[in-house]
């Protein structure tokens, strides 16, 4: 139904407008009796062989929804009915912010890709935490946190700590996002010394809790091997629970979209099929260099069961969807999980 009916209609709309249409209809639909049961019957697939225990959490299956789709935790209950093993909300900043001017989300249909420059648009940590306290499902929730645009990098750690503290009681794990290309100078925080300082401050707050939460770092696909080695050193020094690899890319290599189309769109992070190979390369490199000792959530270009299996074979413990979910629809989650069981 999605490919034949819904997708053609949605793809006639501006990409961000289509996103809001999906959100509004899912929220309305899930208020109707029987809707969540119908969604589960169509899209959920449970099997003991899908269960994973990663960084101390038990996942019902290894397929999650990446950050960026449900920034404000508006749809966690509905998304739990679509077969996901976990949902990562955010990126959430301490204070609300509107993000970058629209248009800021673009489809490259011929490449099955997206370019976005959203800019951490969200309602702020307090509003997101309040919404999460009202959720009914028990699906694992990750909290992806970032800094506000106007906060200088020298004060970034305070923003991450603030978002961490506000969300702490409402999420199951945290992801520190310093790899979005859409907040000015944010990626400078991936450099070794500033990143160590930032993560140490967040980790100090975490370890002061009676029951600390898993703390992960989301990295860009554009890092060199040397920078990836630094990331592994930093992960060890700051006692990270894992990595999320990867965020969107600034590269525009081997695209079917024309230079004029890309110029018309302008800046932003690229996601979708063109990112698949590089994301897998990063996962494989990190897994090999860490001797498999650091859990990795693999994300980037997953549009089929084979793509998910590729990420897992490269060393990912879990995988996440975003752009593939947009292009393939909710049945993709079920197809991946069924294929993983069949391959056992």
N, C-alpha and C positions, 0 to 999 in steps of 0.2 A: 504493500500500500504506500509506503514511504517513497520508494523509487518511482512508482507509476503515477502517483497522485500528488502527494504532499510536497515532495522535492521540487517538481516543476513549478508549482505555485509559489513556494517560498523563494525560489531562485529568480522569480520575476521582481522580487522586492529588493531594495537596498539590503546589504548583508546585515547591518546592525538592526534595521527595521524587522527583518525576518527573525532575528534572534529574539526580539521583544515579542513578536507575535507568538512564537513557540512558547516562550515563558508564560505569557498571559493565558494562553489556552491550556497549558499543562496545569497551571494553578487553579483555573476555573474548573477544569475537568476533574481534578482530583478531589474536589469538594462534593462531587456527585456520588451517590452510593454505587458501589460496584466498580468504579473506574479503576481503582488501584488493583483490585483483584483481576480485572481484565488485562491490565498492563503486565502483571506478573505472569498470567497465563500465556501471553504472547511473547514476552521477551526474557523472562527469568529462566535460568537453568542452573540447578543445584546438583552437586555430586561431591561425595567425600574426597574424591581424588583431586578436586580443585582447591581444597583448603591449603593455606600456606601460613606458617608462623614466621613473621619477619619483624626484626627489631622489637621483639617481645609482644607483638600484637597478632591476633589470629584473624586472618582474612578468609572470608568464605570462598573467594576466588581471587585470582591475581590481576583482574582487569578493573582498572579504576578510571575515573574521569579526571582529566588534568585541570589544574587551576586555570581560571580565565573564563570558563563557561558559566559557572554559578558563583560569581564574585561575591555576592551578598548573602549567600546561604538561603536563597529563597525557595529552592526546589529540592532540597535534600531528601525529603520524604518521597516525592515523585520519582526522583532519580534512583532511589533504592528499589523501586518497582521495575526498573528497566534492566536489572541483572548485574549491575556493577557490584564489585566487591568492596569498593571504597570510593569516596568522593573527596577531592581536594578543593576547598573553597578559597576565594581570594583571587588576586592578591589583595590583602586587607592592609590598610594603613591606619595609623592611630587616629587621624582626623579625617572626616569626609572630604572628598575632592571630586570634581567633575571629570577629571581626565582631560585629554586633548580635544581640540575642536573637531566636530564632525565635518565631513565624512572621515572615518578613521578605521574602518574595517572593509576590506576589499577581497573579492573572490578572483582567483586566477583559474577559471573553470577548466581550461585546456590542460592545466597542470595539476588539477585537483589539489589546489593550495589556497592559502589565505595569506594576506598581508595585513597586519594590524599595527596601529600606533595608538592603542587605547589610552595608555598613560595612567594605569592604576586607578581608573574610575571606580569608586566604591563609596559606601555609606559610612565608612569608619568602623573601627573595631567595636565600639560600644553597641552600635545598632546590630552588627552581625552577631555579637555574643548574645544579645537579647533574643534574637530570632532563633539561634541554635538551642537556647534553653527551652524553647517551645516545640521542638521537633519531636515526632513520635517514633520514627524508625531508629534502629540500633546500628545502622550502617556505620562503618569506620569513617571518621571525618578527619581530613588533614587540614591544617590551617597554614596557608601560604601568606607570609607577612613581608611587608616592604616599608619603605620610608615615604613620607609625603614629599611632593615635588619641590616645595619651597625650603625643605630642610637641607642645609649644606652637608656635604659628605662628612665633614669634621664632627657633626652632631648626629650622624645617621644612627649610631648605636642606640641612642636614647629613644629614637622612634621605634626601632625593632624591639627593644625591651618593653616599651609601652604597649605595643600591639600584642606582644607575647603575654604580658601580664593580664591584659584585658580578656584575651581569648583562652587563657590557660584551662579553665574549668569546663570549656565547651567543645574542645577538640581532642583527638586522640594522638596526633603527632603534629609537629611543626616543620615547615620548610622555609628557610631563609632565602628570599629571592633577591639576589644582587645581579641578576643576569638579564633582566628585561632591557631591550634596546630603546625603550620608549620613554624613560625618565632620564632627563639630562644628567650625564656624568655618573649614572648609577653603576655602569659596568666597571668604572674605575675601582669600585669596592672589591672587585675580584682579585686585585693585586694582593700579593702575599701579606704584607704587613698590615694594611688597613683591614683586610678580611680576618686575620687572626684576632686583632683587637675587637672587632665587631662580634665575632662568634664567641670569644671568651666572655664578653659581657652578657650576652644572652645565655650562655651556658652556666655562668655563675648564678644567674637568677633561677635557671632550671634546676640546678643541683641543690639549691637551697630549699626546694619544695620537698615535702614528705615523700611524694612519688613523682619523680621527674618524668617528663614526656620525651619520647624519641625526637631528636633534633636533626634535621637533614638540611642539606644545602643544594639549591638548584643552580646548575651551571649552564653556560652558553656552549653551543656547538662550535663556536669560532675560536676556541682556545687552542693553542699549540700543544704539542706533546710536553714541552717543558712546563707550560702552565698547568697542564693536567697533573704532572708530577707534583707541582707545588700544591695543587688542590688535595692530593692524597696526603701530603705532609701536614697540611693544615687540618685535614679531617682527623688525623691521628692526634695532633697536638691539642685540639679542642674537643676531642672525644665525641665526634659526630656519630650518629647512629646509621647514617647512610647518605647517599647522594641521589638527586633527581637529574637525569641526563636524557634529554637536553631541553633547553628553552628554544625560542625561535632564533633564526639565523639572519644575519645581515647580508649573507651571500645571495647572489642572483645568478648562479651558474646553471647552465644547461636547461634553461626554461623554454617552454614553447611560447610563452607570452613574448610579445615583441618589445624591443627597447622603447618604442613610443608608448605602449601600454604601461610599462613600468615607470616611465618618466611621468605619465599622467597621474599615477597613483602616488609616487613620491616615497618618502621614508617609511620605515616600519619593519617589523620582524616577520620573516617568512616561515610559514608552517605548512605541513602537509607532505604529500608524496616526495617532493624534491629533497626533503630533509631526511628521508628514511636512511639512506646509506651512511651519511655522516653521523647521525645519531647512533647508529649501530656500531660504527667504528669507535666512537668515543666510549661507548659501553664496554666493548671488547677490550680496549686499551686499559681502562680503569680496572676492569675485572682481572685482567692478567697481571697488571702491575701491583695490585693489592693481594694477589694470590687468592682471590675470591673471598677475602675476609671482610669486605665492606659491602653491605646490601645496596643495590642500585635499583631505583625505579626508572624503567626505560620508557621514554616518550619521544615521539618524533616520527611522523610518516607512517603510522600504523593504520592501514586501510583494509586489512584482510587478516584472516587467521594465520596465514603464512608469515605476514609481517610481524605479528605478535610472537610467533614461535621463533622467528629470527632473533628478536630482541632477547628472549629468554635463553636461547642457545648461546648468545654472545655473553651472557652473564647476568642479565637482569633478574632480580627476584620477583618483581612485579612490573606491570606495564600500565600505561595510561593512554587514553584516547582524547583527542579534541577535534582536530580538523577531519579526521577519518569518520568521526561520529556525525559531523555535519554533512559530509558527502555520501556516506553509506547508510545513515540512519540507525535507529536503536537496535535493529536486528544484528548489527555487527558484533555487539557484546555477546549475544547468544552463540553466534557462529564461532567466535574465538573460543569460548568456553567448551563448546561441544567438540571442537577440533582438538583441544588440549586433552580432553578425556579420551577421545578416540586414539590419540597418539601414545597413550600410556602403555 
